[in-house]
């Protein structure tokens, strides 16, 4: 018999919820990359995550004979629903053993909660916003995940289809080989773009000054660039402040590229950004998502020691300059840094398969598709 328990959103109660896949389902899996436990717990807490200004959530764990056998979160993002006109709930943070009774019990609990809150459809796996992990792995189970990706067993999508869920959107993940030098064609395009649109790269040697000058601008640009993408939830000022404090002070400056306007009334305006960092996958696997007692050492080593993999966290370009060659400026700036650091290939974070503007930027590179992730959807209101 399966027992479903609601989990309170406190640090103590959420710790086993967050650690369930690390300690049980994927303890010996070499492709699963845990999130940093402390960050994951804070994301799920209303008193720590600014997304709760416009989100509601509920958390459940499934038990059999007193042992945990699954978990799931239900999320309602009211801001996205207001923009889309839908009554849609999300499921996320979902993990389970290969057992139909367990899976059905978890999804029935979230469905009941969603219906009680007036929702008509259920989609996921998604987080509170696009800054969270999203998309169930449906291809590429033998590839190591990045620190920003969901990993799951191959039986997960089989259960989604069994329950009547259908494809809502797919994301593609790939390896992009770092070339020995910047492609000549890309250099030509970057030079043309620089002169035609009066833009250029700007570099920083101080993280503090970067945050002061462009911290808000980076996330405001992300809001502009991603606004029309699947399920996008615009970041509020509180969220922007939260992510500035969480991420920007720690990113390697060599792996960040900024493009700004030069001259005129908009001199210095940010129009493009590319953010990457050395892969943290191996460090998170070794640390099991924990900072202590020695997890911090593995993470520090990922930044300080030679690392063959760089993760492409995001690229954002002003909508009016998209498909104008701005990406060539970003990568002519980043590739020399990648070569100096000894990166062999870059991991793209999940990119929507319908987002041709993003996928076309890899035409200059040798690429190898590795993973596909899927958001599923199901109508839950039947009357």
Secondary structure, 3 states (H helix, E strand, C coil): CCEEEECCCCHHHHHHHHHHHHHHHCCCCCCCCCCCHHHHHHHHCCCCCHHHHCEEEEEEEEEECCEEEEEEEEEEEHHHHHHHCCCEEEEEEEEECCCHHHHHHHHHHHHHHHHHCCCCEEEECCCCCCCCCCCEEEECCCCCCCCCCCCCCCHHHHHHHHCCCEEEEEEEEEEEECCCCCCHHHHHHHHHHHHHCCEEEECCCCHHHHHHHHHHHHHHHHHHHHCCCCCCCCCCHHHHHHHHHHCHHHCCHHHEEEEEECCCCCCCCEEEEEEEEECCHHHHHHHCCCCCCCHHHHHHHHHHCCCCEEEEEEEEECHHHCCCCHHHHHHHHHHHHHHHHCCCEEEECCEECCCHHHHHHHHHCCEEEEEEEEEEEEECCCC
